[in-house]
Amino acid sequence: MKRTLIKNGIIVNEGRSFKGDLVIIDDLIEAIYESSAPCGDYDKIVDAQGGYVMPGVIDEHVHFREPGLERKADIESESRAAAYGGVTSYFEMPNTNPQTTTLEALDDKYCRAAKESHVNYSFFFGATNENVADFSKLDVHRVPGIKLFMGASTGNMLVDRKEALERIFHTCAEMNLPLMTHCEDTNLINAKMEEVKAKYGDDPDVEFHPVIRDEEVCWNSSSLAVELAQRFGTRLHIAHVTTAKELSLFSSSLNTLQKITAEAVIAHLFFSDADYKDKGTLIKCNPSVKSADDRDALRKALTSGLISCVGTDHAPHESKDKQGGCCKAASGMPMIQFSLVSMLELVDKGVLSLERLVELMSHNPARLFSVSQRGFLRKGYKADIVVVKPGEEWMVTKDIIQSKCKWSPMEGHRYRWHVVDTFVNGHLVYNDGLFDAGYIGEEIRFRQ
């Protein structure tokens, strides 16, 4: 039996912040004290003085590229980046090679993660026009839900047949399985792309990316998803909402989740279309980074409850893939290592409170997907914990980037927050620059 004490920190959990101590026995939280823990023998004592003790981040939206795209990233490298960033659990997306649209492909990912992932893991099952019958064969305790691409993104997994969409929404409702959607209208994207290419050439500058993938593109698809979810009673979660207009589709929910919910991701909370001038294709993603007004509306929605959780849509590419403009440059960026410190910067700016940050990045992902024994600091829960501290400014440089692609849109950015400790299942996998490369996380369980 291994006993660990985290002492003297400010514990942030379930809407409260208080100075206290936390005791871990093996992989579970044994006790939380709103004062000093009783004296005793501990195998490890972590002094969190001047820092904040929070549940580890659950990133419910990542692309780790394995299998088939390991030149960009792999489970080992990206889970290492997660640990450096205070992310203790992730749900990975199905647009790999092969796509995670068969039971065999899904099982293969679990086998890979069981050997390679430094933090806890799970994988979405991908919907296609033809595979709805396979949903009933899934173990609902192993998957967070179904991922549906209602707009073409990377991976060519577009589902655009009316009958298939209706079957997917209906089946997910019957199974009470969350359906997470990428919402963009592909026909509109194609039409707008041709208009822009006719004016500006075969590969227009990236500044036109939000012109091509604009508000109308997102609204048409998101509103259709909501209409289908309402018709069938589906538990719908719309990924990476980017526009102020789309926010009208959701109801305010602070600590209890609605049937239809929205995710915001770091790129759309941090950047606006003015940043294309300096960042170029480094911030090219789908859906696109849009106006400052849209960004500001998303930020306000973090505290109003219209946004239920914050993920990253972590999507590494090799640097050579990011060359070009609207047509040639790949969409997506690596963000998982710097997601928590970026959100802490928004706390400093008064955008949201520290307690709300924990709701958005830990509690609500656990609630939304019915994660078992994770996402909260509670007795008997898995000891997935991050300790963060404000301190001296530091700058993102290439040498500290853990993602395999070795670049970040945050290069050159200065932060004052530090991820000091990351505990995964009670194991200190990351400690102030030191990383335990031998540790492997656990498969996440759901609805138990």
Secondary structure, DSSP 8 states (H G I E B T S, - for coil): --EEEEEEEEEEETTEEEEEEEEEETTEEEEEESS-------SEEEE-TTSEEEE-EEEEEE---TTT-TTT--HHHHHHHHHHTTEEEEEE-S-SSS-S-SHHHHHHHHHHHHHH-SSEEEE-EE--SS-GGGGGGS-TTT---EEEESS--TTS-B---HHHHHHHHHHHHHHT--EEEE---HHHHHHHHHHHHHHH-SS--GGGHHHHS-HHHHHHHHHHHHHHHHHHT--EEE-S---TTGGGGS---SSS--SEEEEEEHHHHH--GGGHHHHGGGG--SS----HHHHHHHHHHHHHSS--EEE--B----GGGG-SSTTTS---B--GGGHHHHHHHHHHTTSS-HHHHHIIIIIHHHHHTTBSS-SS--TTSB--EEEEEEEEEEE--GGG--STT---TTTT-EEEEEEEEEEETTEEEEETTEE-TT----B--B--
